[in-house]
Amino acid sequence: MAERSTAAVDVADNSGDKPLTAQADQSTADGVAQNRERDTDIDEAQGSGGTQGPGKASPPELHSGHKLARRYRLEECVTRLDGFSSWRAVDEKLRRAVGVHILPADHTRARSVLAAARSSALLGDPRFVQVLDAVEENDLVYVVHEWLPDATELSTLLASGPMEPHDAYQMVSQIASAMAAAHREGLAHLRLNPNAVLRASTGQWRIRGLAVNAALRGISSDTPQRTDTEAIGALLYAALTQRWPYESDAYGLSGLPKDVGLIAPDQVRAGIHRGLSELSMRALANDGATASRHESPCTTPEELVKAIGEMPRIRPPEPAFTAPPEYQRTTYQQGTYGRSTPHSGATQPVQAPPPPLQSRTGRALKWAVSALLIAALGLGSWQLADALMDQTKQSDDTNQTQTTDGNDKNGKKPKPVKTLPIKGAQEYVASGDAQAPEDVANTYDSDSSTFWRTKRYNAGPKLAPYKPGVGIVYDLGSSQQVSAASIGLRYPGDYTTVHLYATDSLSPSTGIEGMKEIGTATTSGTSLKVKASKSVKTQYVLLWVTAVPMAQTDGYSSSGYKQAITDVKFTG
């Protein structure tokens, strides 16, 4: 039996009722079978507003080998649920695999399914899995659509880990533009999830079940554009974090921790592209607000396409360099070209060297050459001795007249290290709440008893994923060459990790990924020195803390992961 695919049969895999196919494996679009997680109540979690009820009619008795319109031969039932069934079939006329959804003509949703399938077929956009036929015949309604054996579901791709920024950017860009085109024609999906998004072998992203999946499930929405936009935001969130942006687990992905709420992707995992993180939050149902940027929300796919267009283009990763194979010495021997190759095993005669010069002329030539060599050696020895005597005399005269000050002038003096003045500072908040912005000046007032402190965290030492980091931007007054920084800390223990970045202002216009790193260091004590890996010239320096130690209860907060900075000095 041919391999199965769900390239267009995702209409019923999320229902919460067990298909009658007795837990049969549901395979991915590339034909590789796998057991998928059920995603019960995902429609409600995404705010689709859908309602559904059981069909009034019983599904017709169909079996493998049954033919529809004397053309479509049913091969394998993939799903049988709620009065309808989905099959892998063969179009005997065109000799190709197709997918078929079948339900009784008197089913409560038969009319809406036919209307949705015909509207989707009229769109004709290659970014969607195409509806090939929608027919009512012999008390049956069936919808025939493409079957894509070379495509892979997004849920399958995410099983191995989150996507690279470039791949996630391509996915959200193509899906958003496709859905914007569909909504311009009055079509909505309402069931857009990781099982409905496919990546073809060419790298193109395609969407299956436009309008039809929702019609088969009886799902509707008063705000279809907002529903599909939130779904695209959830797809991007999952691609970046490998987590589903709701508390319930779904599509093989773990949900967010309970009672935490919707947190930005760059707070879930370190190293996530900040622009894509903010884009997903603008599309999800959070009024578009992020703690640091407060961008306006995207409520339609068209607005999401515009927001993507305003982002800097994300380049693909550089290809990995593969070292060439080591040189293999061959058995070719120099000087054998054009000669006959001896048979293997044959003994080769050893050629004797040419005889020495034995004639009278040869002996005379040898004596002449010897005499010339002896004369040359004598002349060279006399010239060498004369040169050495002159050099010794000049050296004695120089030592008598030259002072030690002259040697000092010829050498290079090391440049003195100077302390750079700090003209001002401001706390930098990448996400979430500020720490103690009113105490920033305490870090450069030359008083070790005053300090700026972080909040207390229950988990650590690393602040991620709750915070990417906390820190302060210092203004050096003018562009200075920064070579090192010494930092006084209040709490020892575990380890404290500090990074220095060169930035453009007290309120940086870029995230951490857009800044130039000066250096980084880690300590378990109360002092830390960060040396620049390469001296950098800048007016503004960000002191960025990414890990803090476990500290005991004091007069400011109870025990937990925290740190306080007492003195900061920059040198150049």
C-alpha positions, 0 to 999 in steps of 0.5 A, a space after each residue: 500500500 502506498 505511503 499515506 500523507 495528510 497534505 490535505 486531511 487535517 480537517 478532523 485531527 483536532 476534534 477531541 473525539 477518537 477517529 474510528 480508525 482505532 488510533 491509526 497513525 496520521 502521517 505527515 505530508 512527506 509520507 512519513 508516519 508518526 503519532 501526533 498530539 491531539 490539540 483539543 480546544 485549540 480553537 477556543 484557545 485561539 479565540 476563533 469563536 467557532 461552534 460545532 454540533 454533531 451532524 444529523 446524518 450517518 456517514 455513508 458506508 464506504 470502503 477501500 476500492 469504492 469509486 466516486 464518479 467512476 474516477 476517484 478510487 478510495 485507497 485508505 481512510 485517514 479520518 472518520 469523524 462527526 459524520 464525515 470521512 477523509 480518504 487518500 484516493 487515486 484519480 484514475 483518469 490523471 493517474 495521480 494521488 488526491 485527497 477526498 473529504 466525503 459527507 452525506 448530502 443531508 449532513 447539516 454542514 454539507 451546503 456550507 462545505 460545498 460553498 467553501 470548497 467552490 470559493 476556495 477553488 476559484 481563488 487559484 492561488 498556488 500558495 494554497 493546497 488546491 481544491 480540484 473538485 466539489 460535487 454532490 452525487 448519489 446522496 454524497 457530497 465530496 471535495 477532492 483536493 491536491 495530495 502533496 507527498 513531498 511536503 512536510 508539516 510545520 509540526 513535524 519540522 518543529 519536532 527537531 527544534 526551533 527554526 533558524 531566524 531566516 527560515 522563520 522569517 520566510 515562513 511568516 512572510 509567505 503565510 501572511 502574504 498568502 492569507 492577505 490575498 485570501 482575505 481580499 477575496 473574502 476567504 478566511 481559514 479559521 483553522 490555521 495551525 502547525 498541521 495546516 502549514 506545509 513546506 514543499 521540497 522547493 522551500 515554498 510554504 503552502 497552506 491547506 484547508 482554506 475555508 474547507 477545514 472550518 466548514 467541515 468543523 462548523 467553525 465561524 468567527 465574527 472577526 475572521 481577519 483577527 482570528 487568522 492574524 493571531 494564528 499566524 502570530 502563534 505559528 511564528 511564536 512556535 517556530 522561534 521557541 518550539 513552544 505553543 503560546 498558550 497554557 495547553 500543550 498542542 501539535 506536539 509542542 509544550 505550552 507555556 507555564 501556568 499562571 505566567 501569561 503570554 511572555 515574549 519569545 525572547 524571554 522564553 529562549 536566549 538568542 531569539 531575533 528581537 524583531 521576529 519576537 516583537 512581530 509575533 507579539 504584535 500579531 497575538 491577542 495581547 493588544 500588541 504591547 511589549 514591555 519595551 517597545 509598545 508597538 501597535 498591534 497587527 489585527 489583519 494579515 495585511 497589517 502583518 505583511 506591512 509590518 514584515 516589510 518594514 523589518 530589515 531583511 534577515 539574511 540566510 546563515 553563512 554556509 559552513 566551510 568544509 576543509 578540502 581533503 588531504 592531499 593523497 600522494 600518487 604512485 606516479 614517478 617523475 621522469 617515466 613519461 614516454 618510457 615503456 612501463 616495466 612489467 610488474 615483478 621484473 627486476 630492473 638493472 641498476 644504472 651505475 654513475 658515470 665514471 670520474 675524469 680519468 684522462 690527462 685533461 681531467 686531472 689538470 682541470 681538477 688541480 685548477 679548480 682546487 687552486 682557485 678555491 684555495 685562493 678564494 678562501 684566503 682572500 675571503 678570510 683576510 677581508 673578513 678579519 679587516 672588517 671585524 677590526 674596523 667594526 670593533 674600532 667604531 664600536 669603541 668610539 661610539 661607546 665613548 661618546 654615546 649616552 644612555 639617554 639616546 637608547 631611551 629615546 629610540 625605544 617606545 614608551 607604553 601609553 599611560 592608562 587613564 580613567 575615563 569620566 562618566 558624564 551620565 547614565 541610564 538604566 536599559 530595559 530590554 523587556 519587562 520592568 525596570 530594576 532601580 532606575 533612580 539608583 543608577 548614579 550610585 554606581 559612579 559616585 565614588 562611594 562604595 556604600 551606595 549601589 544600584 541593585 537588581 530585583 530578586 529572582 526565584 530561578 538562576 543564576 542565568 536571568 533568561 528566560 525570564 529576562 534576557 539581562 539587566 544593565 545600565 548605559 553610561 555616557 563618557 561625554 565624548 567618543 573614547 577608546 575603551 580598553 577595560 572596566 572595573 566593577 564593584 559588586 555587593 553580593 559574592 557567590 555562584 557567579 556573576 556574568 557581565 558583558 560590555 557593549 558599545 551602543 549609540 545613545 543612552 536609549 539605544 536604537 537597537 537591541 543587544 544583537 545590534 550592538 558591538 561587544 567590547 568584552 565579557 567576564 565572570 566572577 564569584 567574588 565582589 569585584 570584576 574586571 572586564 578587558 576589551 578583546 579589542 579596544 573600541 572607540 565609543 561614547 556610550 557603553 552598556 554594562 549588561 548583566 546576564 547572570 546573578 548569584 544566590 544571595 541571602 536576605 538583607 535589608 532590601 530583599 529576601 534571599 534569592 538570585 540578585 546582584 548590586 553594583 557599587 562602583 564602575 570605572 572605565 579605562 582607556 
